[in-house]
Amino acid sequence: MRDWWLRAALVLQHPRPVFVALRDPSSESQSDRSEPVLAIILLGGIAYALSTGTAGHLMDDSQYDGLLVAVWAFIAGSLTGILGYFVIGAFVWAASKLLGSQGSYRRSRHVVAFAAVPIVLSLVVLPFRLALYGEDIFRTGGSDAGVGDRVFEVLFAAFVAWSVVLLVIGIRSVHGWTWARALATSALALGVPAIVAIALQLR
């Protein structure tokens, strides 16, 4: 199990061997990586939830304080992460099958999870936002409005883009496919979820 925790960090620097290791279909390997996968999807979901417009105006409601925001982030983020894990995993599996994969749905989900590590890493930005703007990041028209907010939005988008790149690498590595085939699979798999995510961000 320790090896898979190390791979969760290694995927940021040397992704190919991490995704190649996902080829191991043994129940022991799948069990060993279950805890890192769970941690990634929960933290990734929390990172995504905190980046949404909903989070940006939680404290417009006077009933919300820091503790309640943290509870909201954990619950909403965990549910979002779990939903994304299964839904995007299903899209990746279906797109892979369409292009000739014999891999399992579980393996596709695990590829998605390890590709999402950069989104988890985006949480390191949160302390800096809080230090600069405090609770205003959870209020409409706070001190972070304008350029400051846009900068952090671009940073989060960069982490998401990094995850997309890792997904392409992961699909290519786990199947031993060409770049073109991996890119086509990723495009098919991410099309609908991307539209939904953009719609949520524009709310």
Number of C-alpha atoms within 10 A of each C-alpha: 15 10 9 19 15 12 21 22 16 16 20 19 8 11 20 18 14 22 26 17 14 21 15 13 13 9 8 10 15 19 10 15 19 14 13 19 23 17 18 26 29 23 24 28 28 25 26 24 23 23 20 17 16 16 19 21 16 21 19 13 10 7 8 14 13 11 9 13 17 14 11 18 21 19 16 18 22 23 17 21 26 17 14 19 25 19 15 21 23 18 22 26 26 19 20 25 15 12 13 11 14 11 15 13 18 15 20 24 22 24 28 29 27 27 27 29 26 23 25 21 17 21 18 11 13 15 11 12 17 14 9 14 17 14 19 20 25 25 19 17 13 16 15 22 15 10 9 14 16 12 12 18 13 11 13 21 15 15 18 20 14 17 22 20 14 24 26 22 22 28 29 22 23 22 19 13 14 11 14 11 18 24 19 14 24 23 16 16 21 18 11 12 14 13 10 11 12 11 10 12 11 9 8
